[in-house]
Amino acid sequence: MMKAKEIRELSKDELTARLGELKKDLFNLRLQHATNQLDNVNKISEVKRDIARVNTVLRELQLAAK
């Protein structure tokens, strides 16, 4: 799980790359959950929160650029 402070230190390109990685992770976790291979279901929620944090910081950067 990433903290908001860590996310804010990343550049826009790094944030975009991290967002892609998190979305792939979420897809894989959902696939594992559907096939009953996922042990820790809470991991899905953590990844969703990380995606939301990254999206929030990206939006803040977008608004600050205007």
N, C-alpha and C positions, 0 to 999 in steps of 0.2 A: 504494500500500500504506500502510495506516495503522499507526501504532505504538500499542502498548498505552497508553502515557502519554497520547497524544492522545485515545484512546477514553475513558479514565477521566475526562477533563476535561469530557465531554459530559453533558448531563442525560439523564434516563430517556426523555423524549419524543424528544429528538434521537437517542438510540441506537435507539429503535424505528423512527424514520423512516429512519435510516441502514441499518438491517437490511433494510427493505423495498427500498431502492434497490439494495443489494448483491445481494439475491435476484433482482431484475429484471435486473441486470447479468449474473449467472450464467446466467440463462435465455437471454439474448441471446447470450452467448458460446457456450453449448452449441449453440444454433441455428446460429450461424455455423460452428462446428466441424463440425456434421453436414452442412452444405452446402458444405464445403471453402472457406469464405471467411475463415477465421481464420488469420492469419499467425503469431501468437505464442500457442502452445498453453499456455505457462506462465502466461498471464494467468488461466486458469481456476483453477489452483492458488492463485494469489495472492488471488483473490476468495473462494475457499473458506476460506482462512486468516483473511481479514478477517471473514467471517461468524462463524467460530468465536471470534475475539477479541471481537466485539460480544456474542455469546451468553454468553461467559464473564463479561464485565463486567456484563451484565444479571442474570445469576444471582448474582453477588457482591452487587449492590445489593439483590436480592430477599432474600438471606440476612441481609444487614445490617439490613434493615427489621424482621426478626423479633425 
